[in-house]
């Protein structure tokens, strides 16, 4: 999905759990087309929320997908 989104110019946030290979997975997801990768534990922090608001020019996300559940 993120590869198709990238082709269409759609920004994608990947929210993932912390893990020992986080940096490697972050690099892989960015390479596949994710605009940003955020750790789940940090997602609700005010500074991360402000970063995401700025990243998306103040617009709210239109769709969320849970690829685990």
mmCIF file as Biopython writes it, N, C-alpha, C and O atoms, coordinates in Angstrom:
data_model
#
loop_
_atom_site.group_PDB
_atom_site.id
_atom_site.type_symbol
_atom_site.label_atom_id
_atom_site.label_alt_id
_atom_site.label_comp_id
_atom_site.label_asym_id
_atom_site.label_entity_id
_atom_site.label_seq_id
_atom_site.pdbx_PDB_ins_code
_atom_site.Cartn_x
_atom_site.Cartn_y
_atom_site.Cartn_z
_atom_site.occupancy
_atom_site.B_iso_or_equiv
_atom_site.auth_seq_id
_atom_site.auth_asym_id
_atom_site.pdbx_PDB_model_num
ATOM 1   N N  . UNK A ? 1  ? 0.828  -1.193 0.000  1.0 0.0 1  A 1 
ATOM 2   C CA . UNK A ? 1  ? 0.000  0.000  0.000  1.0 0.0 1  A 1 
ATOM 3   C C  . UNK A ? 1  ? 0.865  1.247  0.000  1.0 0.0 1  A 1 
ATOM 4   O O  . UNK A ? 1  ? 0.576  2.205  -0.717 1.0 0.0 1  A 1 
ATOM 5   N N  . UNK A ? 2  ? 1.934  1.242  0.806  1.0 0.0 2  A 1 
ATOM 6   C CA . UNK A ? 2  ? 2.754  2.457  0.854  1.0 0.0 2  A 1 
ATOM 7   C C  . UNK A ? 2  ? 3.476  2.695  -0.472 1.0 0.0 2  A 1 
ATOM 8   O O  . UNK A ? 2  ? 3.737  3.845  -0.826 1.0 0.0 2  A 1 
ATOM 9   N N  . UNK A ? 3  ? 3.796  1.654  -1.196 1.0 0.0 3  A 1 
ATOM 10  C CA . UNK A ? 3  ? 4.423  1.835  -2.503 1.0 0.0 3  A 1 
ATOM 11  C C  . UNK A ? 3  ? 3.451  2.491  -3.481 1.0 0.0 3  A 1 
ATOM 12  O O  . UNK A ? 3  ? 3.841  3.377  -4.243 1.0 0.0 3  A 1 
ATOM 13  N N  . UNK A ? 4  ? 2.196  2.064  -3.464 1.0 0.0 4  A 1 
ATOM 14  C CA . UNK A ? 4  ? 1.184  2.672  -4.328 1.0 0.0 4  A 1 
ATOM 15  C C  . UNK A ? 4  ? 0.917  4.111  -3.905 1.0 0.0 4  A 1 
ATOM 16  O O  . UNK A ? 4  ? 0.758  4.994  -4.748 1.0 0.0 4  A 1 
ATOM 17  N N  . UNK A ? 5  ? 0.869  4.346  -2.593 1.0 0.0 5  A 1 
ATOM 18  C CA . UNK A ? 5  ? 0.652  5.704  -2.092 1.0 0.0 5  A 1 
ATOM 19  C C  . UNK A ? 5  ? 1.776  6.629  -2.557 1.0 0.0 5  A 1 
ATOM 20  O O  . UNK A ? 5  ? 1.525  7.761  -2.970 1.0 0.0 5  A 1 
ATOM 21  N N  . UNK A ? 6  ? 3.003  6.147  -2.488 1.0 0.0 6  A 1 
ATOM 22  C CA . UNK A ? 6  ? 4.140  6.963  -2.916 1.0 0.0 6  A 1 
ATOM 23  C C  . UNK A ? 6  ? 4.013  7.335  -4.396 1.0 0.0 6  A 1 
ATOM 24  O O  . UNK A ? 6  ? 4.279  8.473  -4.784 1.0 0.0 6  A 1 
ATOM 25  N N  . UNK A ? 7  ? 3.608  6.373  -5.204 1.0 0.0 7  A 1 
ATOM 26  C CA . UNK A ? 7  ? 3.429  6.643  -6.632 1.0 0.0 7  A 1 
ATOM 27  C C  . UNK A ? 7  ? 2.370  7.717  -6.877 1.0 0.0 7  A 1 
ATOM 28  O O  . UNK A ? 7  ? 2.464  8.480  -7.839 1.0 0.0 7  A 1 
ATOM 29  N N  . UNK A ? 8  ? 1.365  7.772  -6.007 1.0 0.0 8  A 1 
ATOM 30  C CA . UNK A ? 8  ? 0.282  8.752  -6.137 1.0 0.0 8  A 1 
ATOM 31  C C  . UNK A ? 8  ? 0.575  10.058 -5.410 1.0 0.0 8  A 1 
ATOM 32  O O  . UNK A ? 8  ? -0.231 10.988 -5.462 1.0 0.0 8  A 1 
ATOM 33  N N  . UNK A ? 9  ? 1.735  10.141 -4.724 1.0 0.0 9  A 1 
ATOM 34  C CA . UNK A ? 9  ? 2.079  11.351 -3.995 1.0 0.0 9  A 1 
ATOM 35  C C  . UNK A ? 9  ? 1.379  11.476 -2.651 1.0 0.0 9  A 1 
ATOM 36  O O  . UNK A ? 9  ? 1.272  12.572 -2.103 1.0 0.0 9  A 1 
ATOM 37  N N  . UNK A ? 10 ? 0.907  10.364 -2.124 1.0 0.0 10 A 1 
ATOM 38  C CA . UNK A ? 10 ? 0.205  10.352 -0.841 1.0 0.0 10 A 1 
ATOM 39  C C  . UNK A ? 10 ? 1.212  10.083 0.271  1.0 0.0 10 A 1 
ATOM 40  O O  . UNK A ? 10 ? 2.009  9.148  0.180  1.0 0.0 10 A 1 
ATOM 41  N N  . UNK A ? 11 ? 1.176  10.897 1.312  1.0 0.0 11 A 1 
ATOM 42  C CA . UNK A ? 11 ? 2.094  10.728 2.440  1.0 0.0 11 A 1 
ATOM 43  C C  . UNK A ? 11 ? 1.616  9.599  3.344  1.0 0.0 11 A 1 
ATOM 44  O O  . UNK A ? 11 ? 0.417  9.419  3.557  1.0 0.0 11 A 1 
ATOM 45  N N  . UNK A ? 12 ? 2.583  8.837  3.876  1.0 0.0 12 A 1 
ATOM 46  C CA . UNK A ? 12 ? 2.286  7.671  4.712  1.0 0.0 12 A 1 
ATOM 47  C C  . UNK A ? 12 ? 3.101  7.744  5.997  1.0 0.0 12 A 1 
ATOM 48  O O  . UNK A ? 12 ? 4.303  8.009  5.966  1.0 0.0 12 A 1 
ATOM 49  N N  . UNK A ? 13 ? 2.440  7.508  7.128  1.0 0.0 13 A 1 
ATOM 50  C CA . UNK A ? 13 ? 3.124  7.384  8.414  1.0 0.0 13 A 1 
ATOM 51  C C  . UNK A ? 13 ? 3.106  5.907  8.783  1.0 0.0 13 A 1 
ATOM 52  O O  . UNK A ? 13 ? 2.044  5.284  8.793  1.0 0.0 13 A 1 
ATOM 53  N N  . UNK A ? 14 ? 4.252  5.352  9.082  1.0 0.0 14 A 1 
ATOM 54  C CA . UNK A ? 14 ? 4.330  3.986  9.576  1.0 0.0 14 A 1 
ATOM 55  C C  . UNK A ? 14 ? 4.543  4.053  11.080 1.0 0.0 14 A 1 
ATOM 56  O O  . UNK A ? 14 ? 5.536  4.608  11.551 1.0 0.0 14 A 1 
ATOM 57  N N  . UNK A ? 15 ? 3.609  3.486  11.827 1.0 0.0 15 A 1 
ATOM 58  C CA . UNK A ? 15 ? 3.698  3.445  13.281 1.0 0.0 15 A 1 
ATOM 59  C C  . UNK A ? 15 ? 4.038  2.008  13.649 1.0 0.0 15 A 1 
ATOM 60  O O  . UNK A ? 15 ? 3.255  1.092  13.397 1.0 0.0 15 A 1 
ATOM 61  N N  . UNK A ? 16 ? 5.214  1.817  14.250 1.0 0.0 16 A 1 
ATOM 62  C CA . UNK A ? 16 ? 5.654  0.463  14.563 1.0 0.0 16 A 1 
ATOM 63  C C  . UNK A ? 16 ? 6.095  0.352  16.018 1.0 0.0 16 A 1 
ATOM 64  O O  . UNK A ? 16 ? 6.497  1.336  16.640 1.0 0.0 16 A 1 
ATOM 65  N N  . UNK A ? 17 ? 6.012  -0.855 16.541 1.0 0.0 17 A 1 
ATOM 66  C CA . UNK A ? 17 ? 6.477  -1.104 17.901 1.0 0.0 17 A 1 
ATOM 67  C C  . UNK A ? 17 ? 7.997  -1.047 17.949 1.0 0.0 17 A 1 
ATOM 68  O O  . UNK A ? 17 ? 8.679  -1.326 16.962 1.0 0.0 17 A 1 
ATOM 69  N N  . UNK A ? 18 ? 8.512  -0.680 19.120 1.0 0.0 18 A 1 
ATOM 70  C CA . UNK A ? 18 ? 9.960  -0.662 19.300 1.0 0.0 18 A 1 
ATOM 71  C C  . UNK A ? 18 ? 10.479 -2.095 19.261 1.0 0.0 18 A 1 
ATOM 72  O O  . UNK A ? 18 ? 9.814  -3.017 19.734 1.0 0.0 18 A 1 
ATOM 73  N N  . UNK A ? 19 ? 11.640 -2.272 18.710 1.0 0.0 19 A 1 
ATOM 74  C CA . UNK A ? 19 ? 12.250 -3.597 18.573 1.0 0.0 19 A 1 
ATOM 75  C C  . UNK A ? 19 ? 13.750 -3.417 18.420 1.0 0.0 19 A 1 
ATOM 76  O O  . UNK A ? 19 ? 14.213 -2.316 18.122 1.0 0.0 19 A 1 
ATOM 77  N N  . UNK A ? 20 ? 14.511 -4.475 18.619 1.0 0.0 20 A 1 
ATOM 78  C CA . UNK A ? 20 ? 15.974 -4.356 18.522 1.0 0.0 20 A 1 
ATOM 79  C C  . UNK A ? 20 ? 16.456 -3.877 17.153 1.0 0.0 20 A 1 
ATOM 80  O O  . UNK A ? 20 ? 17.465 -3.177 17.072 1.0 0.0 20 A 1 
ATOM 81  N N  . UNK A ? 21 ? 15.758 -4.238 16.084 1.0 0.0 21 A 1 
ATOM 82  C CA . UNK A ? 21 ? 16.179 -3.867 14.725 1.0 0.0 21 A 1 
ATOM 83  C C  . UNK A ? 21 ? 15.378 -2.669 14.195 1.0 0.0 21 A 1 
ATOM 84  O O  . UNK A ? 21 ? 15.139 -2.564 12.992 1.0 0.0 21 A 1 
ATOM 85  N N  . UNK A ? 22 ? 14.968 -1.770 15.094 1.0 0.0 22 A 1 
ATOM 86  C CA . UNK A ? 22 ? 14.115 -0.630 14.711 1.0 0.0 22 A 1 
ATOM 87  C C  . UNK A ? 22 ? 14.728 0.181  13.573 1.0 0.0 22 A 1 
ATOM 88  O O  . UNK A ? 22 ? 14.049 0.475  12.589 1.0 0.0 22 A 1 
ATOM 89  N N  . UNK A ? 23 ? 15.998 0.544  13.697 1.0 0.0 23 A 1 
ATOM 90  C CA . UNK A ? 23 ? 16.637 1.388  12.682 1.0 0.0 23 A 1 
ATOM 91  C C  . UNK A ? 23 ? 16.637 0.719  11.312 1.0 0.0 23 A 1 
ATOM 92  O O  . UNK A ? 23 ? 16.419 1.374  10.293 1.0 0.0 23 A 1 
ATOM 93  N N  . UNK A ? 24 ? 16.883 -0.583 11.294 1.0 0.0 24 A 1 
ATOM 94  C CA . UNK A ? 24 ? 16.895 -1.326 10.036 1.0 0.0 24 A 1 
ATOM 95  C C  . UNK A ? 24 ? 15.497 -1.336 9.407  1.0 0.0 24 A 1 
ATOM 96  O O  . UNK A ? 24 ? 15.349 -1.129 8.202  1.0 0.0 24 A 1 
ATOM 97  N N  . UNK A ? 25 ? 14.481 -1.579 10.230 1.0 0.0 25 A 1 
ATOM 98  C CA . UNK A ? 25 ? 13.111 -1.584 9.722  1.0 0.0 25 A 1 
ATOM 99  C C  . UNK A ? 25 ? 12.686 -0.193 9.273  1.0 0.0 25 A 1 
ATOM 100 O O  . UNK A ? 25 ? 11.998 -0.051 8.262  1.0 0.0 25 A 1 
ATOM 101 N N  . UNK A ? 26 ? 13.088 0.829  10.013 1.0 0.0 26 A 1 
ATOM 102 C CA . UNK A ? 26 ? 12.788 2.204  9.638  1.0 0.0 26 A 1 
ATOM 103 C C  . UNK A ? 26 ? 13.359 2.514  8.249  1.0 0.0 26 A 1 
ATOM 104 O O  . UNK A ? 26 ? 12.667 3.084  7.406  1.0 0.0 26 A 1 
ATOM 105 N N  . UNK A ? 27 ? 14.592 2.146  8.019  1.0 0.0 27 A 1 
ATOM 106 C CA . UNK A ? 27 ? 15.232 2.363  6.723  1.0 0.0 27 A 1 
ATOM 107 C C  . UNK A ? 27 ? 14.488 1.624  5.615  1.0 0.0 27 A 1 
ATOM 108 O O  . UNK A ? 27 ? 14.293 2.161  4.524  1.0 0.0 27 A 1 
ATOM 109 N N  . UNK A ? 28 ? 14.077 0.400  5.897  1.0 0.0 28 A 1 
ATOM 110 C CA . UNK A ? 28 ? 13.351 -0.398 4.906  1.0 0.0 28 A 1 
ATOM 111 C C  . UNK A ? 28 ? 11.999 0.240  4.570  1.0 0.0 28 A 1 
ATOM 112 O O  . UNK A ? 28 ? 11.627 0.333  3.400  1.0 0.0 28 A 1 
ATOM 113 N N  . UNK A ? 29 ? 11.271 0.676  5.595  1.0 0.0 29 A 1 
ATOM 114 C CA . UNK A ? 29 ? 9.962  1.284  5.360  1.0 0.0 29 A 1 
ATOM 115 C C  . UNK A ? 29 ? 10.069 2.599  4.606  1.0 0.0 29 A 1 
ATOM 116 O O  . UNK A ? 29 ? 9.251  2.884  3.732  1.0 0.0 29 A 1 
ATOM 117 N N  . UNK A ? 30 ? 11.073 3.402  4.940  1.0 0.0 30 A 1 
ATOM 118 C CA . UNK A ? 30 ? 11.291 4.654  4.203  1.0 0.0 30 A 1 
ATOM 119 C C  . UNK A ? 30 ? 11.634 4.351  2.751  1.0 0.0 30 A 1 
ATOM 120 O O  . UNK A ? 30 ? 11.200 5.069  1.850  1.0 0.0 30 A 1 
ATOM 121 N N  . UNK A ? 31 ? 12.401 3.305  2.517  1.0 0.0 31 A 1 
ATOM 122 C CA . UNK A ? 31 ? 12.755 2.906  1.160  1.0 0.0 31 A 1 
ATOM 123 C C  . UNK A ? 31 ? 11.561 2.410  0.362  1.0 0.0 31 A 1 
ATOM 124 O O  . UNK A ? 31 ? 11.523 2.545  -0.861 1.0 0.0 31 A 1 
ATOM 125 N N  . UNK A ? 32 ? 10.584 1.832  1.060  1.0 0.0 32 A 1 
ATOM 126 C CA . UNK A ? 32 ? 9.385  1.328  0.386  1.0 0.0 32 A 1 
ATOM 127 C C  . UNK A ? 32 ? 8.382  2.428  0.071  1.0 0.0 32 A 1 
ATOM 128 O O  . UNK A ? 32 ? 7.474  2.234  -0.737 1.0 0.0 32 A 1 
ATOM 129 N N  . UNK A ? 33 ? 8.548  3.590  0.712  1.0 0.0 33 A 1 
ATOM 130 C CA . UNK A ? 33 ? 7.641  4.689  0.392  1.0 0.0 33 A 1 
ATOM 131 C C  . UNK A ? 33 ? 7.017  5.395  1.569  1.0 0.0 33 A 1 
ATOM 132 O O  . UNK A ? 33 ? 6.259  6.347  1.382  1.0 0.0 33 A 1 
ATOM 133 N N  . UNK A ? 34 ? 7.316  4.953  2.786  1.0 0.0 34 A 1 
ATOM 134 C CA . UNK A ? 34 ? 6.780  5.650  3.948  1.0 0.0 34 A 1 
ATOM 135 C C  . UNK A ? 34 ? 7.383  7.047  4.036  1.0 0.0 34 A 1 
ATOM 136 O O  . UNK A ? 34 ? 8.577  7.231  3.804  1.0 0.0 34 A 1 
ATOM 137 N N  . UNK A ? 35 ? 6.554  8.028  4.373  1.0 0.0 35 A 1 
ATOM 138 C CA . UNK A ? 35 ? 7.028  9.400  4.521  1.0 0.0 35 A 1 
ATOM 139 C C  . UNK A ? 35 ? 7.740  9.570  5.852  1.0 0.0 35 A 1 
ATOM 140 O O  . UNK A ? 35 ? 8.726  10.300 5.951  1.0 0.0 35 A 1 
ATOM 141 N N  . UNK A ? 36 ? 7.227  8.883  6.888  1.0 0.0 36 A 1 
ATOM 142 C CA . UNK A ? 36 ? 7.786  8.984  8.226  1.0 0.0 36 A 1 
ATOM 143 C C  . UNK A ? 36 ? 7.546  7.674  8.965  1.0 0.0 36 A 1 
ATOM 144 O O  . UNK A ? 36 ? 6.559  6.982  8.718  1.0 0.0 36 A 1 
ATOM 145 N N  . UNK A ? 37 ? 8.451  7.343  9.868  1.0 0.0 37 A 1 
ATOM 146 C CA . UNK A ? 37 ? 8.305  6.159  10.717 1.0 0.0 37 A 1 
ATOM 147 C C  . UNK A ? 37 ? 8.346  6.637  12.159 1.0 0.0 37 A 1 
ATOM 148 O O  . UNK A ? 37 ? 9.258  7.362  12.558 1.0 0.0 37 A 1 
ATOM 149 N N  . UNK A ? 38 ? 7.346  6.224  12.941 1.0 0.0 38 A 1 
ATOM 150 C CA . UNK A ? 38 ? 7.215  6.665  14.326 1.0 0.0 38 A 1 
ATOM 151 C C  . UNK A ? 38 ? 7.051  5.443  15.220 1.0 0.0 38 A 1 
ATOM 152 O O  . UNK A ? 38 ? 6.312  4.517  14.888 1.0 0.0 38 A 1 
ATOM 153 N N  . UNK A ? 39 ? 7.739  5.444  16.347 1.0 0.0 39 A 1 
ATOM 154 C CA . UNK A ? 39 ? 7.555  4.372  17.321 1.0 0.0 39 A 1 
ATOM 155 C C  . UNK A ? 39 ? 6.188  4.516  17.982 1.0 0.0 39 A 1 
ATOM 156 O O  . UNK A ? 39 ? 5.769  5.620  18.331 1.0 0.0 39 A 1 
ATOM 157 N N  . UNK A ? 40 ? 5.504  3.398  18.146 1.0 0.0 40 A 1 
ATOM 158 C CA . UNK A ? 40 ? 4.170  3.396  18.748 1.0 0.0 40 A 1 
ATOM 159 C C  . UNK A ? 40 ? 4.179  4.071  20.117 1.0 0.0 40 A 1 
ATOM 160 O O  . UNK A ? 40 ? 3.256  4.817  20.443 1.0 0.0 40 A 1 
ATOM 161 N N  . UNK A ? 41 ? 5.194  3.820  20.909 1.0 0.0 41 A 1 
ATOM 162 C CA . UNK A ? 41 ? 5.279  4.384  22.257 1.0 0.0 41 A 1 
ATOM 163 C C  . UNK A ? 41 ? 5.387  5.912  22.229 1.0 0.0 41 A 1 
ATOM 164 O O  . UNK A ? 41 ? 5.026  6.571  23.204 1.0 0.0 41 A 1 
ATOM 165 N N  . UNK A ? 42 ? 5.872  6.471  21.145 1.0 0.0 42 A 1 
ATOM 166 C CA . UNK A ? 42 ? 6.046  7.926  21.033 1.0 0.0 42 A 1 
ATOM 167 C C  . UNK A ? 42 ? 4.912  8.615  20.279 1.0 0.0 42 A 1 
ATOM 168 O O  . UNK A ? 42 ? 4.838  9.844  20.256 1.0 0.0 42 A 1 
ATOM 169 N N  . UNK A ? 43 ? 4.044  7.842  19.674 1.0 0.0 43 A 1 
ATOM 170 C CA . UNK A ? 43 ? 3.039  8.381  18.760 1.0 0.0 43 A 1 
ATOM 171 C C  . UNK A ? 43 ? 2.164  9.468  19.384 1.0 0.0 43 A 1 
ATOM 172 O O  . UNK A ? 43 ? 1.843  10.446 18.710 1.0 0.0 43 A 1 
ATOM 173 N N  . UNK A ? 44 ? 1.776  9.327  20.633 1.0 0.0 44 A 1 
ATOM 174 C CA . UNK A ? 44 ? 0.866  10.286 21.277 1.0 0.0 44 A 1 
ATOM 175 C C  . UNK A ? 44 ? 1.576  11.432 21.990 1.0 0.0 44 A 1 
ATOM 176 O O  . UNK A ? 44 ? 0.918  12.295 22.570 1.0 0.0 44 A 1 
ATOM 177 N N  . UNK A ? 45 ? 2.887  11.455 21.957 1.0 0.0 45 A 1 
ATOM 178 C CA . UNK A ? 45 ? 3.619  12.549 22.596 1.0 0.0 45 A 1 
ATOM 179 C C  . UNK A ? 45 ? 3.346  13.848 21.844 1.0 0.0 45 A 1 
ATOM 180 O O  . UNK A ? 45 ? 3.314  13.856 20.613 1.0 0.0 45 A 1 
ATOM 181 N N  . UNK A ? 46 ? 3.149  14.949 22.576 1.0 0.0 46 A 1 
ATOM 182 C CA . UNK A ? 46 ? 2.828  16.231 21.924 1.0 0.0 46 A 1 
ATOM 183 C C  . UNK A ? 46 ? 3.829  16.646 20.846 1.0 0.0 46 A 1 
ATOM 184 O O  . UNK A ? 46 ? 3.429  17.163 19.804 1.0 0.0 46 A 1 
ATOM 185 N N  . UNK A ? 47 ? 5.115  16.428 21.081 1.0 0.0 47 A 1 
ATOM 186 C CA . UNK A ? 47 ? 6.101  16.846 20.077 1.0 0.0 47 A 1 
ATOM 187 C C  . UNK A ? 47 ? 6.014  16.006 18.807 1.0 0.0 47 A 1 
ATOM 188 O O  . UNK A ? 47 ? 6.271  16.508 17.713 1.0 0.0 47 A 1 
ATOM 189 N N  . UNK A ? 48 ? 5.657  14.741 18.943 1.0 0.0 48 A 1 
ATOM 190 C CA . UNK A ? 48 ? 5.487  13.881 17.766 1.0 0.0 48 A 1 
ATOM 191 C C  . UNK A ? 48 ? 4.215  14.279 17.026 1.0 0.0 48 A 1 
ATOM 192 O O  . UNK A ? 48 ? 4.200  14.332 15.796 1.0 0.0 48 A 1 
ATOM 193 N N  . UNK A ? 49 ? 3.160  14.557 17.765 1.0 0.0 49 A 1 
ATOM 194 C CA . UNK A ? 49 ? 1.916  15.003 17.141 1.0 0.0 49 A 1 
ATOM 195 C C  . UNK A ? 49 ? 2.139  16.308 16.367 1.0 0.0 49 A 1 
ATOM 196 O O  . UNK A ? 49 ? 1.629  16.464 15.257 1.0 0.0 49 A 1 
ATOM 197 N N  . UNK A ? 50 ? 2.893  17.238 16.945 1.0 0.0 50 A 1 
ATOM 198 C CA . UNK A ? 50 ? 3.176  18.498 16.258 1.0 0.0 50 A 1 
ATOM 199 C C  . UNK A ? 50 ? 4.020  18.257 15.003 1.0 0.0 50 A 1 
ATOM 200 O O  . UNK A ? 50 ? 3.795  18.887 13.970 1.0 0.0 50 A 1 
ATOM 201 N N  . UNK A ? 51 ? 4.982  17.354 15.094 1.0 0.0 51 A 1 
ATOM 202 C CA . UNK A ? 51 ? 5.808  16.988 13.936 1.0 0.0 51 A 1 
ATOM 203 C C  . UNK A ? 51 ? 4.918  16.459 12.809 1.0 0.0 51 A 1 
ATOM 204 O O  . UNK A ? 51 ? 5.088  16.831 11.648 1.0 0.0 51 A 1 
ATOM 205 N N  . UNK A ? 52 ? 3.970  15.590 13.160 1.0 0.0 52 A 1 
ATOM 206 C CA . UNK A ? 52 ? 3.093  15.011 12.148 1.0 0.0 52 A 1 
ATOM 207 C C  . UNK A ? 52 ? 2.147  16.055 11.559 1.0 0.0 52 A 1 
ATOM 208 O O  . UNK A ? 52 ? 1.874  16.039 10.359 1.0 0.0 52 A 1 
ATOM 209 N N  . UNK A ? 53 ? 1.651  16.956 12.393 1.0 0.0 53 A 1 
ATOM 210 C CA . UNK A ? 53 ? 0.800  18.043 11.892 1.0 0.0 53 A 1 
ATOM 211 C C  . UNK A ? 53 ? 1.577  18.880 10.878 1.0 0.0 53 A 1 
ATOM 212 O O  . UNK A ? 53 ? 1.054  19.224 9.819  1.0 0.0 53 A 1 
ATOM 213 N N  . UNK A ? 54 ? 2.809  19.200 11.203 1.0 0.0 54 A 1 
ATOM 214 C CA . UNK A ? 54 ? 3.651  19.975 10.287 1.0 0.0 54 A 1 
ATOM 215 C C  . UNK A ? 54 ? 3.942  19.194 9.008  1.0 0.0 54 A 1 
ATOM 216 O O  . UNK A ? 54 ? 3.918  19.754 7.912  1.0 0.0 54 A 1 
ATOM 217 N N  . UNK A ? 55 ? 4.216  17.905 9.155  1.0 0.0 55 A 1 
ATOM 218 C CA . UNK A ? 55 ? 4.525  17.051 8.007  1.0 0.0 55 A 1 
ATOM 219 C C  . UNK A ? 55 ? 3.367  17.012 7.013  1.0 0.0 55 A 1 
ATOM 220 O O  . UNK A ? 55 ? 3.577  16.959 5.801  1.0 0.0 55 A 1 
ATOM 221 N N  . UNK A ? 56 ? 2.149  17.040 7.540  1.0 0.0 56 A 1 
ATOM 222 C CA . UNK A ? 56 ? 0.962  16.948 6.696  1.0 0.0 56 A 1 
ATOM 223 C C  . UNK A ? 56 ? 0.286  18.297 6.486  1.0 0.0 56 A 1 
ATOM 224 O O  . UNK A ? 56 ? -0.904 18.367 6.180  1.0 0.0 56 A 1 
ATOM 225 N N  . UNK A ? 57 ? 1.059  19.366 6.653  1.0 0.0 57 A 1 
ATOM 226 C CA . UNK A ? 57 ? 0.563  20.717 6.391  1.0 0.0 57 A 1 
ATOM 227 C C  . UNK A ? 57 ? -0.722 21.037 7.155  1.0 0.0 57 A 1 
ATOM 228 O O  . UNK A ? 57 ? -1.604 21.722 6.639  1.0 0.0 57 A 1 
ATOM 229 N N  . UNK A ? 58 ? -0.819 20.538 8.381  1.0 0.0 58 A 1 
ATOM 230 C CA . UNK A ? 58 ? -1.972 20.824 9.227  1.0 0.0 58 A 1 
ATOM 231 C C  . UNK A ? 58 ? -3.212 20.009 8.922  1.0 0.0 58 A 1 
ATOM 232 O O  . UNK A ? 58 ? -4.246 20.200 9.564  1.0 0.0 58 A 1 
ATOM 233 N N  . UNK A ? 59 ? -3.134 19.105 7.958  1.0 0.0 59 A 1 
ATOM 234 C CA . UNK A ? 59 ? -4.299 18.292 7.589  1.0 0.0 59 A 1 
ATOM 235 C C  . UNK A ? 59 ? -4.309 17.000 8.405  1.0 0.0 59 A 1 
ATOM 236 O O  . UNK A ? 59 ? -3.260 16.459 8.756  1.0 0.0 59 A 1 
ATOM 237 N N  . UNK A ? 60 ? -5.498 16.529 8.693  1.0 0.0 60 A 1 
ATOM 238 C CA . UNK A ? 60 ? -5.651 15.272 9.428  1.0 0.0 60 A 1 
ATOM 239 C C  . UNK A ? 60 ? -5.542 14.088 8.471  1.0 0.0 60 A 1 
ATOM 240 O O  . UNK A ? 60 ? -5.889 14.199 7.295  1.0 0.0 60 A 1 
ATOM 241 N N  . UNK A ? 61 ? -5.060 12.957 8.979  1.0 0.0 61 A 1 
ATOM 242 C CA . UNK A ? 61 ? -5.030 11.756 8.131  1.0 0.0 61 A 1 
ATOM 243 C C  . UNK A ? 61 ? -6.448 11.366 7.698  1.0 0.0 61 A 1 
ATOM 244 O O  . UNK A ? 61 ? -7.415 11.581 8.429  1.0 0.0 61 A 1 
ATOM 245 N N  . UNK A ? 62 ? -6.549 10.801 6.524  1.0 0.0 62 A 1 
ATOM 246 C CA . UNK A ? 62 ? -7.845 10.412 5.991  1.0 0.0 62 A 1 
ATOM 247 C C  . UNK A ? 62 ? -8.109 8.917  6.126  1.0 0.0 62 A 1 
ATOM 248 O O  . UNK A ? 62 ? -9.249 8.472  5.995  1.0 0.0 62 A 1 
ATOM 249 N N  . UNK A ? 63 ? -7.062 8.143  6.386  1.0 0.0 63 A 1 
ATOM 250 C CA . UNK A ? 63 ? -7.228 6.693  6.448  1.0 0.0 63 A 1 
ATOM 251 C C  . UNK A ? 63 ? -6.162 6.105  7.361  1.0 0.0 63 A 1 
ATOM 252 O O  . UNK A ? 63 ? -5.010 6.539  7.350  1.0 0.0 63 A 1 
ATOM 253 N N  . UNK A ? 64 ? -6.553 5.128  8.139  1.0 0.0 64 A 1 
ATOM 254 C CA . UNK A ? 64 ? -5.600 4.386  8.967  1.0 0.0 64 A 1 
ATOM 255 C C  . UNK A ? 64 ? -5.765 2.908  8.699  1.0 0.0 64 A 1 
ATOM 256 O O  . UNK A ? 64 ? -6.887 2.407  8.636  1.0 0.0 64 A 1 
ATOM 257 N N  . UNK A ? 65 ? -4.669 2.210  8.541  1.0 0.0 65 A 1 
ATOM 258 C CA . UNK A ? 65 ? -4.702 0.762  8.306  1.0 0.0 65 A 1 
ATOM 259 C C  . UNK A ? 65 ? -3.900 0.071  9.393  1.0 0.0 65 A 1 
ATOM 260 O O  . UNK A ? 65 ? -2.791 0.493  9.719  1.0 0.0 65 A 1 
ATOM 261 N N  . UNK A ? 66 ? -4.462 -0.993 9.953  1.0 0.0 66 A 1 
ATOM 262 C CA . UNK A ? 66 ? -3.765 -1.795 10.939 1.0 0.0 66 A 1 
ATOM 263 C C  . UNK A ? 66 ? -3.309 -3.064 10.239 1.0 0.0 66 A 1 
ATOM 264 O O  . UNK A ? 66 ? -4.118 -3.941 9.936  1.0 0.0 66 A 1 
ATOM 265 N N  . UNK A ? 67 ? -2.031 -3.157 9.990  1.0 0.0 67 A 1 
ATOM 266 C CA . UNK A ? 67 ? -1.501 -4.298 9.242  1.0 0.0 67 A 1 
ATOM 267 C C  . UNK A ? 67 ? -1.196 -5.494 10.139 1.0 0.0 67 A 1 
ATOM 268 O O  . UNK A ? 67 ? -0.757 -6.533 9.647  1.0 0.0 67 A 1 
ATOM 269 N N  . UNK A ? 68 ? -1.420 -5.364 11.446 1.0 0.0 68 A 1 
ATOM 270 C CA . UNK A ? 68 ? -1.192 -6.475 12.360 1.0 0.0 68 A 1 
ATOM 271 C C  . UNK A ? 68 ? -2.515 -7.182 12.658 1.0 0.0 68 A 1 
ATOM 272 O O  . UNK A ? 68 ? -2.613 -8.406 12.568 1.0 0.0 68 A 1 
ATOM 273 N N  . UNK A ? 69 ? -3.527 -6.392 13.011 1.0 0.0 69 A 1 
ATOM 274 C CA . UNK A ? 69 ? -4.814 -6.957 13.430 1.0 0.0 69 A 1 
ATOM 275 C C  . UNK A ? 69 ? -5.661 -7.239 12.253 1.0 0.0 69 A 1 
ATOM 276 O O  . UNK A ? 69 ? -6.785 -7.719 12.402 1.0 0.0 69 A 1 
#
